[in-house]
């Protein structure tokens, strides 16, 4: 009787989980549809067609495609060196090919794609989930801190050169956010110095052990490459927007783009559609017509996903070998069972 009740409860849990998955898939589509309906309902369709016809695709396509390819290469390299430094070496090709191939899953859901890469690396490198999560958190933290450094420099020169700065957010709020991130950075440096200098033998959980172990050279390499990617991202977005007749002052783009990208990439809309339109038009409304923004912010995420799908198809044959090796290894381990 007890076993029967247990089976019924398990089936109920599985059913609820499947229903939840379907809800997670449908809700972003609905949100994207509602946001786009709102904007399409308020534009002049003749102007929209003209905005699309005026777009310089010879500038737009390479300006989007090439930076995405560079991002794939550098992002994969950073992942590889984190394993080299803090776990065990892993060949670059065994990171970059699966990373590109799993872009196909991003067409369905970005979180599924990232989760697939996390699972692949966990099994390929034989690393425990907590330690891998620590490596990912370390990379993310240094990405935030290095981009915050770039924002600070941009804000400094904006004030020094007395450029006009327009934003729906109060500048004091932006400065407060930048200051909070700097405070977190210096707090981390203080904690790391304390443990290295005064308690070198202290045991740390794998989740944050990498933060204590990391050497200045390693941190600077991650920060430098992240700033390079951020700079390429600014140039890429500036040229892509310019190809649709949207000319945003460069200093405003540098300061506000991280906020705009964060909003556009929230997992509430399908493929960023709708959320990208809301973010760009809210922050830079004064620099183009609603029609230009609508056409551009539909083309931008669609081109991103189609480009990554192209990378995935090109890399999939090579990635299959590495993915299959992981599957075979897991099957052998499962068949062997506990000793």
Residue, then its C-alpha position, 0 to 999 in steps of 0.5 A: x500500500x505504501x509503495x502504491x501511494x509512493x508511486x502515485x505521488x511520484x507520478x503526480x510530481x512528474x506531471x506537475x513538473x511537465x506542466x511547469x515546463x510547458x508554462x515556462x515555454x509558453x509564458x515568454x512567447x505570450x510576453x513577447x507577443x504582448x510587448x510587440x503588439x503594443x509597439x506594432x499598434x502604435x507605429x505608422x506601417x508605411x514608415x515601418x516599411x520605409x525604415x526596413x527598406x533604408x536599413x544598410x544590411x551590408x553594414x548590419x550583418x557583418x557588424x553582428x556576425x563577426x563580434x558574435x563569432x569573436x565572443x564564442x572564441x573568447x568566451x570558450x577560451x576563458x572557460x578553458x583557462x579556468x579549468x586549466x588554473x583551478x581544476x585540470x587542463x581541458x583541450x580548447x576544441x573540447x570546449x569551443x565545439x560543444x559550446x557552439x553546438x549547444x547554441x541550438x538549444x538556445x533557440x528554445x531556451x537560453x537557460x537550457x543551453x547554458x544548463x547543457x553546457x554546465x552538464x557537459x563540462x561537469x561530466x567531461x572534466x569530472x568536476x563536482x557541481x559545486x566547484x563548477x558553479x564556483x568557477x562560473x561565479x568567479x567568471x561572472x563576478x570578474x565580468x561585472x567588476x571589469x565592466x563596472x571599471x569601464x563604466x566608471x572611466x566612461x562616466x569620468x570622461x563624460x563629466x570631464x569633457x562635459x558631454x550631454x547625458x540623457x537617461x530615463x534613470x537619474x544619474x545619481x541612481x547610476x552612480x549609486x549602482x556603480x558605487x555598490x559594485x565597487x564596494x563589493x569588489x573592495x570587500x572581496x579583495x579585503x576578504x581574499x587578502x585576509x585569508x591569504x595573509x593571515x589564515x592560509x590553511x583555512x578550508x574553503x568550500x569549492x563554491x568560493x575557494x576559487x575566489x581565495x586561490x586566484x592570483x592577480x595575473x589570473x584575475x587581470x587576464x579575465x578582466x582584460x578579456x572581458x573588457x575587450x569583449x565589452x568594447x567589441x560589444x559597444x562598437x558592434x551595437x553602435x554600428x548595428x544601430x547606425x545601419x538602421x539610422x539610429x545614431x546614439x552618442x558613444x558615451x551614452x551607449x557605453x554607460x547605458x548598454x549594460x543596463x539595456x542588455x540586461x533588460x533585453x536578455x531577461x528570461x521573460x521574453x522569447x529570444x529577446x523579442x519585445x524586451x529588446x524593443x522596450x529597452x532600446x526605445x525606453x533608453x534612447x527614444x530621442x535618437x530615432x523614430x519608433x518605426x526605426x527602433x521597432x525594425x532594428x530591435x526585431x532584426x537584432x535578436x533574430x540575427x543573433x539567434x540565426x547567427x548562433x544557429x549557423x555556428x551550431x550547424x557548422x560545429x555540430x559534426x565536430x562537437x558530436x564526437x566529444x558529446x558522444x564520448x561523455x555519453x559513452x563514459x556515463x553509460x559505462x559508469x552506469x553499467x559498472x555500478x557501485x563496487 
